[in-house]
Amino acid sequence: MNFYKLTTAALLSGLSVTAFGQQKKDPVFADVFGRPVQGIVNPLPAVRSWADDTHYIENRGGFQGTPYTVDVKTGEAVPSTPVQVNQASVSVRNKDIFYRDLNGKETQVTKDTAEEKNPTLSPDGTQVAFTRNNDFYSADIASGKETRYTSDGTDVIYSGWASWVYYEEILGRATRYKAFWWSPDSKHLAFMHFDDSKVPMFPIYGATGQHGYLERTRYPKPGDRNPEVKVGIVATGNAQVVWTDFDPKTDQYFGTPFWMADNKSLWVQWMNRDQNNLVIYSVSPETGQKSVIYEEKQKTWIDWFDNMYFLKNGQGFILQSDKSGWGHYYYYDLTGKLKKQLTSGNWRVSNLLRVDEKNQEIFFTARKEASTRIDLYKVSLKGGEPKRLTFGNFDHQVSLSPGGSYFVTTYSNLQTPNRSALYDTNGKLVRELGDSKGPQFENYNLPKTELVYYTTRDGLQLPMKVTYPLNFDPSKKYPVWTSIYGGPDAGQVYDRWSSPTGQTWWWAKEGIIQVNIDNRSAGHLGKTGMNYIYRILGKYEIEDYMDAIRFLESKGYVNEQKVGITGGSFGGYMTAMALTYGADVFTHGIAVSSPTNWNLYDTHYTERYMDTPQDNAEGYNVTSPVTYAEKLKGVLRIVHGNMDDNVHMQNSIQLIDRLQDLNKDFEMMIYPGQRHGIGGSKARQSAQETTRFIYKYLLEKPVPQDYIAYWK
């Protein structure tokens, strides 16, 4: 049979062929889960950082390999000499703080029976700040002399240690509850003081042991009292606290503060309870008096600033705001007067990478060419159109040199495996660094993935990523499986390479259409898209997902009786909504750690989007899957950790209570001792349960024996 006839016959029979007529290989179990096939996709050079403007650091031999310094012009590489830049460190051992200097010499700083938490070195490396028994301290490392700044710490009053809602929603989990900040010159510390005495207590029952135990957390739910917060400033070594000029009795929030580079003032972010009015105040460290620098109001909500840049010599500051409906950069002087809006249009910036004060321009990434791709740009501080520095219809993950002369980009799209290249910022290619497409890439039958756009019922165009089964035949009907999160500004759909090997490959081999869907609040439409969900969090989103699936169903190759969805946290909420509100579209779901009624989550997150239940009772009602429980007709599995201190298991229990009253059939899996996320051995069991679920309900066949042996 000649090549043309062979190729045609193969295509008609659903087989995949190479350019030379050889049939491509479908994976067997061992190819995916045993010893994965080598050479389909190869690792790229691991460029981790820059030594200077003309030398980058590349780890050879993998992520943890030997670092080499590479000359951008010649490509010459020499083993890197580690540069010690204040590598001194502090740590807690046996409850006490130990300091390790640049030479590895260790000194014990504290000696007491109480535990010190979050020890943090001063910028000059001579002092350490920390909390102990919910009070705030610092210590001189050389002498060990301690200064105690507060003495009112209790189980509900803490200084330098964040209240739960601040840790989770404002300061962030990465802080590990730390709520204090050194000034650049190491002469002052700012800290937050929290009073949780009016915040309701939420009990979490632990089932271990004969009698179990009760864990109590001060957790404010929508409409509840928040912690009372004060912001203090101290001169290090001086126990006198200067309290900033805010009334702690006011219903308010404080964001992460910023020390000015000249150390003359602390900039404090303040927001009202409704979260639609943000003010930046400049506060004197000596008196605590404040003055307004910047104020922003929006009709919906405002997000905290976390990447403000101060120019040298008092030229001003740059911040990123979405007040226009799209995220853009604004340049202000230090009095808060706008000097120039640096970017504008129906697109959004991503990250500010560098401010070149000498040449008066900034380098940044943005989703300008397409909302599903990221590019590198620069623009003048004097205004003008941004200049694109990257190229092609690719998504670019960029590492910019310190002086802004060069950048390394890892670029790809859904059809093009990752490549890496070195460019100068005039757009000239210096050197190709690598191509991840391996020698075995063309020999294996890999799933096709494409970016498609669906139209919502009110006319919005939104992206989804579809991975088709191997040997896809559009005349057949296939089950659909989507893994989702769906929360505000948390999009998952990008036009970038995602390796088709692993679990994705296996489910494609088994004949499942795998889908990632972004809704209107995911970020593609900027803040304009997010504003749709104000006071009705979840309803537009689930309708968007329903419209996306219906779009796929209109193509004729979807088995409408087998449309599955899963997700955790907000994704669990979306799954619960899908099987209730969206029951006419979604047939199977695994809802993990799900908020099921926004009345039950915390104040700061929920009220940002929903206002209080007192102000928006109907909004809370129409966005709860409990409200639509009677619509459940598919298979819903509810999964929760009983010690979840973020989304309390109370959420799932209330949904279960309603389903039982309605005599509904559903499944339930509780993970004892697990918090907001299933970990350890239970994570392995949870993954196995998901696999069993897919085989039982979507594929309707037994789990392969290879899988069972693999789990053992």
C-alpha positions in Angstrom: 0.0 0.0 0.0 1.5 3.4 -0.9 2.0 6.2 1.6 -1.2 8.2 0.5 -3.4 5.1 0.8 -1.8 4.1 4.1 -2.3 7.6 5.6 -5.9 7.8 4.4 -6.8 4.4 5.7 -5.2 5.2 9.0 -7.1 8.5 9.3 -10.4 6.9 8.4 -9.9 4.2 11.0 -8.9 6.7 13.7 -5.3 5.7 13.8 -2.5 8.3 14.1 0.4 8.2 11.7 3.8 9.9 11.5 5.0 11.8 8.4 6.5 8.6 7.1 3.3 6.5 7.5 4.3 4.8 10.7 1.5 4.4 13.2 2.1 6.4 16.4 2.1 4.6 19.7 -0.7 4.9 22.2 0.5 4.8 25.8 0.3 1.8 28.0 0.0 2.1 31.8 3.8 1.8 32.4 4.4 4.7 29.9 2.5 7.0 32.2 2.7 5.7 35.7 5.6 3.2 35.7 8.7 4.5 34.1 7.4 7.5 32.0 8.6 7.6 28.4 11.8 9.6 28.1 12.4 11.9 25.2 8.8 13.1 24.5 9.4 16.4 26.3 12.9 17.3 27.5 13.8 19.8 30.3 14.9 23.3 29.3 18.0 25.0 30.6 17.3 26.0 34.2 17.9 29.8 34.2 17.3 30.8 37.8 18.6 34.3 38.2 21.1 36.9 37.0 24.6 37.6 38.4 24.7 41.0 36.7 23.3 42.7 33.6 25.4 40.5 31.2 25.6 37.2 33.1 22.8 34.8 34.0 22.9 31.9 36.4 22.0 28.5 34.9 21.6 25.3 37.0 23.0 22.4 35.0 21.8 18.9 36.0 18.3 20.0 36.9 16.7 22.4 39.4 19.1 21.5 42.1 22.1 21.1 39.8 25.4 22.9 39.7 25.0 26.6 39.1 27.0 28.1 36.2 27.5 31.8 35.3 26.9 32.3 31.6 28.1 35.3 29.6 25.3 36.5 27.4 27.5 37.6 24.6 29.8 34.6 24.2 27.8 31.8 25.9 30.9 30.9 27.9 29.9 29.2 31.2 31.9 28.9 34.4 31.0 27.3 37.7 29.4 30.0 39.9 31.0 31.2 43.1 28.3 31.6 45.7 27.8 35.2 46.6 27.1 35.9 50.2 24.6 38.7 50.5 23.6 38.9 54.2 23.1 35.1 54.4 23.1 35.4 58.1 19.9 33.8 59.5 17.8 33.3 62.6 15.7 30.3 63.5 13.8 28.9 66.4 15.0 25.7 68.0 13.6 24.2 71.2 11.5 27.4 71.5 14.5 29.7 71.5 16.1 31.9 68.8 19.5 31.1 67.4 21.5 33.4 65.1 23.9 32.0 62.5 26.4 34.5 61.0 28.0 34.5 57.6 30.7 32.1 58.7 28.3 29.6 60.1 28.9 30.5 63.8 25.8 30.1 65.9 24.7 32.2 68.9 21.8 31.6 71.1 19.8 34.9 71.3 17.0 34.1 73.7 16.9 31.8 76.7 13.5 31.2 78.3 10.7 28.7 78.5 8.2 30.5 76.2 8.3 30.0 72.5 9.5 32.8 70.2 7.7 33.1 66.9 8.5 34.6 63.5 12.1 35.8 64.3 13.0 38.4 61.6 16.5 39.9 61.2 16.8 43.7 60.8 18.1 44.9 57.4 21.5 45.6 58.9 21.6 42.2 60.5 22.2 43.4 64.1 18.8 42.8 65.7 15.9 40.4 65.6 12.2 41.1 66.1 9.8 38.4 67.2 6.6 37.6 69.2 6.4 35.8 72.5 3.1 34.9 74.2 1.4 37.3 71.9 3.5 40.3 72.8 6.1 42.0 70.6 9.9 42.1 71.2 13.2 42.8 69.6 16.7 41.7 70.8 20.2 42.9 70.1 22.1 39.9 68.6 25.5 40.8 70.0 24.4 41.4 73.6 21.2 39.4 73.8 19.5 42.5 75.4 15.7 42.4 74.8 13.3 45.2 74.5 9.6 44.4 75.2 7.3 46.7 73.3 3.9 45.4 74.5 2.7 43.7 77.7 -1.0 43.1 77.2 -0.9 39.9 75.2 -3.6 37.3 76.0 -5.5 34.6 74.2 -7.5 37.3 72.4 -5.0 40.2 72.3 -1.8 40.0 70.1 0.9 42.3 69.0 2.9 41.5 65.9 0.9 38.3 65.5 -2.1 38.4 63.1 -5.7 37.7 63.9 -6.9 34.8 61.8 -8.9 36.9 59.3 -5.9 39.1 58.7 -3.6 36.2 58.2 -5.9 34.4 55.8 -7.3 37.4 53.8 -5.1 40.5 54.1 -1.5 39.8 55.1 -1.4 36.4 53.5 -0.5 32.8 54.5 3.1 33.4 53.5 3.5 35.6 56.5 2.8 32.8 58.9 0.9 35.2 61.1 3.8 37.8 61.2 2.4 41.3 61.5 5.5 43.5 61.9 7.8 45.3 59.5 11.4 46.7 59.8 12.2 50.1 58.4 15.0 50.1 55.8 17.5 51.7 58.2 16.7 49.2 61.0 15.9 52.0 63.4 12.1 51.5 63.6 9.6 48.8 63.6 5.9 49.0 62.6 3.5 46.4 64.0 -0.2 45.7 64.2 -2.0 45.1 67.5 -5.2 43.0 67.4 -8.1 42.7 69.9 -10.2 39.7 69.1 -12.4 39.8 72.3 -15.5 40.8 70.3 -14.9 38.4 67.5 -17.2 35.3 67.7 -15.6 32.0 68.6 -16.0 29.0 66.2 -15.5 25.5 67.7 -13.9 22.7 65.7 -14.2 19.3 67.1 -11.3 16.9 67.0 -12.2 13.2 67.1 -8.9 11.7 68.2 -8.5 9.9 71.5 -11.2 8.6 73.8 -12.9 11.9 74.5 -11.9 14.1 71.6 -11.1 17.7 72.0 -12.4 21.2 71.0 -10.3 23.7 69.0 -11.6 27.3 69.3 -10.8 30.0 66.8 -11.8 33.6 66.7 -13.4 33.6 63.3 -15.6 36.5 62.1 -18.4 35.5 59.7 -20.3 37.9 57.5 -21.9 40.7 59.5 -19.9 39.8 62.7 -17.6 42.0 64.6 -14.1 42.1 63.2 -10.9 42.4 65.4 -10.1 45.9 66.6 -6.7 46.9 65.2 -4.1 49.5 66.0 -0.9 50.2 64.1 2.1 51.0 66.3 5.6 52.3 65.6 8.6 51.9 67.9 12.2 53.1 67.7 14.2 49.9 68.2 15.5 49.5 71.7 13.0 52.1 73.0 10.0 50.5 74.7 7.7 53.6 74.1 5.1 52.8 71.4 3.8 55.5 69.1 0.3 54.6 68.1 -0.8 55.9 64.7 -3.7 58.3 64.5 -6.5 55.8 63.9 -9.5 55.0 66.1 -9.4 51.2 66.7 -13.2 51.3 67.4 -13.9 52.2 63.8 -15.1 49.4 61.6 -12.1 49.3 59.3 -9.3 47.3 57.8 -5.5 47.9 57.5 -3.4 46.5 54.7 0.3 45.8 54.6 2.1 49.1 55.2 5.1 50.4 53.2 8.2 52.1 54.7 9.4 55.0 52.7 13.0 54.5 51.3 14.2 57.6 53.3 12.7 56.1 56.5 10.9 59.4 57.2 7.4 58.0 57.2 5.3 54.8 57.2 2.6 54.6 54.5 -0.4 52.8 55.9 -3.2 51.3 53.8 -6.7 51.9 55.3 -10.0 50.6 54.0 -13.6 50.9 55.2 -15.7 47.8 56.1 -17.5 47.9 52.8 -14.0 47.7 51.0 -14.9 50.3 48.4 -12.8 53.2 49.8 -9.0 52.8 50.1 -6.8 55.5 51.5 -3.0 55.6 51.8 -1.8 57.7 54.7 1.7 58.9 55.4 2.3 58.5 59.1 5.1 60.1 61.2 7.1 57.6 63.2 7.7 60.2 65.9 4.1 61.5 66.4 1.8 59.0 64.7 0.1 61.8 62.9 -1.3 61.0 59.5 -1.9 62.8 56.2 -3.7 61.5 53.0 -1.4 60.6 50.1 -3.8 58.7 47.9 -7.5 57.8 47.9 -9.5 55.5 45.6 -13.2 54.7 45.5 -15.1 52.1 43.5 -18.7 51.1 43.2 -17.9 47.5 43.9 -14.7 46.7 45.8 -11.0 47.6 45.8 -8.0 45.2 46.2 -5.0 46.0 48.4 -1.8 47.4 46.9 1.0 44.9 47.2 3.6 46.1 44.6 4.1 49.9 45.1 7.4 51.2 43.8 9.1 54.3 45.2 11.4 56.2 42.8 14.7 57.5 44.2 15.3 61.1 45.2 11.7 61.7 46.0 10.5 61.6 42.4 7.3 59.8 43.3 5.8 56.4 43.3 4.2 54.0 40.8 1.1 51.9 41.7 -1.1 49.5 39.8 -4.9 50.1 40.0 -7.9 48.7 38.2 -10.1 51.7 38.9 -10.6 52.2 35.1 -12.0 48.7 34.9 -8.6 47.3 33.7 -5.4 47.0 35.7 -2.9 49.8 34.7 0.1 51.7 36.1 -0.1 55.2 37.4 2.8 57.6 38.3 2.3 60.0 41.2 4.5 62.5 43.1 5.0 62.0 46.8 2.1 64.3 47.6 -0.3 62.1 45.7 -0.7 64.2 42.6 -1.0 62.2 39.4 2.0 62.9 37.1 1.1 60.4 34.3 -1.1 57.4 33.7 1.5 55.1 32.1 -0.7 52.5 30.5 -4.3 52.4 29.4 -6.8 50.4 27.3 -9.0 47.3 27.5 -6.2 45.0 28.7 -4.3 44.5 32.0 -0.8 44.7 33.2 0.7 41.8 35.2 4.0 42.5 36.9 6.3 45.5 37.2 9.8 44.0 36.6 12.0 47.1 36.6 12.0 50.9 36.8 14.8 52.4 34.8 15.0 55.8 36.5 18.0 56.9 34.4 16.2 56.4 31.1 12.8 57.1 32.5 11.0 54.0 31.5 9.5 50.9 33.1 9.6 47.2 32.1 6.5 45.2 32.8 4.5 42.1 31.7 0.9 42.4 30.5 -1.9 40.5 28.8 -2.2 43.0 26.0 -2.0 41.0 22.7 -4.4 38.4 24.1 -5.9 37.8 27.6 -4.6 34.2 27.4 -1.0 35.2 26.9 1.7 37.2 28.7 4.2 39.5 27.0 7.1 41.8 28.0 6.8 45.5 27.4 8.4 48.8 28.2 6.9 52.3 28.3 8.3 55.8 29.1 7.5 57.5 32.3 6.7 60.5 30.1 3.9 58.6 28.4 3.3 57.0 25.0 2.4 53.6 23.7 4.0 50.6 25.3 6.6 48.8 23.2 6.3 45.0 23.0 9.7 43.3 23.5 8.6 39.7 23.1 7.4 38.1 19.8 5.0 35.8 18.1 1.7 34.3 19.1 3.3 32.8 22.3 2.9 33.1 26.0 6.2 34.4 27.5 7.6 33.7 31.0 10.3 36.2 31.3 13.4 36.7 33.4 14.8 40.3 32.9 18.4 41.2 33.6 19.1 43.7 36.4 20.0 46.5 34.1 17.2 45.8 31.7 19.5 45.0 28.7 18.6 41.4 28.2 15.9 38.9 29.0 15.5 35.1 28.9 12.0 34.0 27.8 10.4 30.6 28.0 7.8 30.8 25.3 5.1 28.4 24.1 1.5 28.1 23.1 -0.9 25.1 23.4 0.5 23.6 20.2 4.1 24.5 20.6 6.2 22.9 23.4 8.3 25.2 25.6 11.3 26.9 24.0 13.9 29.1 25.7 15.8 32.0 24.2 18.0 34.9 25.1 17.0 38.4 23.6 18.2 41.9 24.1 15.6 44.5 24.9 15.8 45.9 21.4 14.2 42.8 20.2 17.3 41.1 18.8 17.8 37.4 19.3 21.1 36.7 21.0 20.9 32.9 21.3 18.4 30.1 21.3 18.8 28.2 24.6 16.7 25.2 24.3 13.7 23.3 22.8 11.8 20.9 25.0 10.4 19.0 22.1 12.1 15.6 22.4 13.1 12.9 19.8 10.2 10.7 20.9 7.6 13.5 20.5 6.5 12.4 17.0 6.5 8.7 17.8 3.7 8.8 20.4 0.1 9.6 20.0 -0.4 12.7 22.2 -3.7 14.3 22.9 -4.7 17.4 20.9 -5.4 20.5 23.0 -6.9 23.7 21.6 -8.1 27.0 22.8 -11.7 27.7 21.9 -14.1 30.5 22.8 -17.7 30.1 24.0 -20.4 32.7 24.2 -22.4 33.3 27.4 -26.1 33.8 27.4 -25.6 37.6 27.7 -23.1 37.7 24.8 -19.6 37.6 26.4 -16.8 35.8 24.7 -14.7 33.7 27.1 -11.9 31.1 26.6 -11.8 27.4 27.4 -9.1 24.8 26.9 -10.2 21.5 25.4 -8.1 18.3 25.4 -9.5 15.7 23.1 -9.3 11.9 23.5 -6.6 10.1 21.5 -7.8 9.0 18.1 -10.7 11.5 18.5 -13.7 10.7 16.3 -16.2 13.6 16.2 -19.0 11.2 15.3 -18.7 9.5 18.6 -20.0 10.6 22.1 -17.4 11.1 24.9 -17.7 11.9 28.6 -16.4 15.3 29.8 -14.4 15.9 32.9 -13.5 19.4 34.1 -11.3 20.4 37.1 -12.2 23.9 38.3 -11.5 26.6 40.8 -13.5 29.6 39.4 -12.8 32.2 42.1 -12.4 35.9 41.3 -9.3 36.7 39.3 -8.1 33.1 39.3 -8.2 32.2 35.7 -6.8 28.8 34.5 -7.0 29.1 30.8 -3.8 30.3 29.1 -2.5 29.7 25.6 0.7 28.1 26.9 2.1 24.6 26.7 1.0 22.0 29.2 2.8 18.7 28.9 0.3 16.1 27.6 2.1 13.3 29.5 1.0 12.0 32.9 -2.6 11.9 34.1 -3.9 14.0 31.2 -2.4 11.6 28.7 -4.0 8.6 30.4 -7.5 10.1 30.5 -7.2 11.0 26.9 -6.3 7.4 26.1 -9.3 6.3 28.1 -11.6 8.4 26.0 -12.4 11.5 28.1 -12.7 15.1 26.9 -10.8 17.2 29.5 -11.9 20.8 29.8 -10.6 23.9 31.6 -13.1 26.8 31.6 -12.7 30.4 32.6 -15.8 32.5 33.6 -16.3 36.2 33.4 -14.6 37.0 36.7 -11.4 35.0 35.9 -9.5 38.0 34.7 -9.8 38.0 30.9 -12.2 40.9 31.1 -10.3 42.8 33.8 -12.1 44.3 36.7 -14.9 45.1 34.3 -15.6 41.4 34.1 -15.2 40.9 37.8 -17.7 43.6 38.6 -20.5 41.4 37.2 -20.3 39.1 40.3 -20.7 41.9 42.9 -23.4 41.0 45.4 -24.2 37.8 43.6 -20.9 35.8 43.9 -21.2 32.4 42.1 -24.4 32.7 40.1 -22.9 34.3 36.9 -19.9 32.0 37.2 -21.9 28.7 37.2 -24.1 30.0 34.4 -20.9 30.7 32.4 -19.8 27.1 33.0 -23.2 25.8 31.9 -23.0 27.8 28.7 -19.5 26.5 28.0 -20.6 22.9 28.3 -23.7 23.5 26.2 -21.4 25.0 23.6 -19.4 21.7 23.6 -22.6 19.7 23.5 -23.7 21.6 20.4 -20.7 20.1 18.5 -22.3 16.6 18.8 -19.5 14.7 20.4 -20.4 15.1 24.1 -22.2 12.4 26.0 -24.7 14.6 27.8 -25.3 11.9 30.4 -21.7 12.0 31.5 -20.6 15.5 32.3 -18.3 15.6 35.4 -16.8 18.3 37.4 -14.6 18.6 40.5 -12.8 21.3 42.5 -11.7 22.3 46.0 -12.6 25.3 48.1 -14.2 27.8 45.7 -14.0 25.0 43.1 -15.9 22.8 45.5 -18.5 25.5 45.8 -18.7 25.6 42.0 -19.1 21.9 41.9 -21.9 21.9 44.4 -23.6 24.7 42.4 -23.1 22.7 39.2 -24.9 19.6 40.5 -27.8 21.7 42.0 -28.3 25.0 40.2 -26.7 23.5 37.0 -28.2 20.1 37.3 -29.6 20.1 33.8 -26.1 20.3 32.5 -23.7 18.6 35.0 -24.3 15.0 35.9 -21.4 14.0 38.2 -19.3 15.9 40.6 -16.8 15.7 43.5 -17.1 18.8 45.7 -14.1 19.2 48.1 -13.9 21.6 51.1 -16.8 23.6 49.7 -18.4 26.8 51.1 -22.1 26.1 50.6 -23.5 29.3 52.0 -21.6 32.6 52.0 -23.0 33.3 55.5 -20.6 30.7 56.8 -17.3 32.1 55.4 -15.2 35.0 56.8 -16.0 38.7 56.8 -13.2 40.1 54.7 -13.4 37.8 51.7 -17.2 37.4 51.6 -18.2 41.0 52.2 -15.8 42.2 49.6 -18.0 40.6 47.0 -21.3 40.2 48.7 -21.7 43.0 51.3 -23.2 41.8 54.6 -26.2 39.4 54.9 -28.1 42.3 56.5 -27.6 44.4 53.4 -27.9 41.6 50.8 -30.1 38.8 52.1 -31.4 37.9 48.7 -27.9 37.7 47.2 -26.8 35.3 49.9 -29.9 33.1 49.3 -29.6 32.9 45.5 -25.9 32.0 45.5 -26.1 29.0 47.9 -26.3 25.4 46.5 -28.5 24.7 49.6 -31.2 26.8 48.0 -31.2 24.5 44.9 -30.7 21.2 46.6 -34.0 19.9 45.4 -32.7 20.0 41.8 -29.9 17.4 42.5 -30.4 14.5 40.1 -26.9 13.4 39.3 -24.1 11.9 41.4 -22.7 14.3 43.9 -19.8 13.3 46.2 -19.2 15.7 49.2 -15.7 15.7 50.6 -14.4 17.6 53.6 -11.7 17.5 56.3 -13.2 17.5 59.7 -10.5 19.9 61.1 -10.9 22.5 58.2 -10.3 25.8 59.9 -10.8 27.8 56.8 -14.0 26.5 55.2 -15.5 24.8 58.2 -17.1 21.4 57.7 -20.3 23.1 58.9 -20.7 24.1 55.2 -20.9 20.5 54.0 -23.0 19.5 57.0 -25.6 22.1 56.2 -25.8 21.0 52.6 -26.1 17.3 53.7 -28.8 18.2 56.2 -30.9 19.7 53.4 -30.3 16.8 51.0 -31.3 14.3 53.6 -34.5 16.3 54.3 -35.2 16.1 50.6 -34.5 12.4 50.5 -31.8 12.9 48.0 -29.1 10.3 47.1 -25.5 11.5 47.4 -22.1 10.4 48.5 -19.9 11.6 51.4 -16.2 11.3 52.4 -14.9 12.7 55.6 -11.1 13.0 56.1 -10.3 12.9 59.9 -7.7 15.4 61.1 -7.5 17.1 57.7 -7.6 20.9 57.3 -8.3 22.9 54.2 -6.7 20.5 51.8 -6.2 16.8 52.1 -2.5 15.8 52.8 -0.3 12.9 53.6 -1.5 9.3 53.1 -5.1 10.6 52.9 -4.1 12.7 49.8 -3.1 9.5 48.1 -6.4 7.8 49.0 -8.3 10.8 47.9 -6.7 10.7 44.5 -7.5 7.1 44.2 -11.1 7.8 45.0 -11.3 10.3 42.2 -9.9 7.8 39.8 -12.5 5.2 41.0 -15.2 7.8 40.6 -14.3 8.5 37.0 -14.1 4.8 36.1 -17.3 3.9 37.8 -19.5 6.8 36.5 -18.0 8.3 33.4 -16.2 5.3 31.8 -18.5 2.6 33.3 -15.8 0.0 33.5 -13.6 -1.5 36.2 -10.4 0.2 37.3 -7.5 -1.5 35.4 -5.6 -4.1 37.4 -2.4 -2.1 36.6 -3.9 0.8 38.5 -4.8 -1.4 41.5 -1.3 -2.9 41.6 0.2 0.6 41.3 -1.7 1.8 44.3 -0.5 -1.1 46.4 
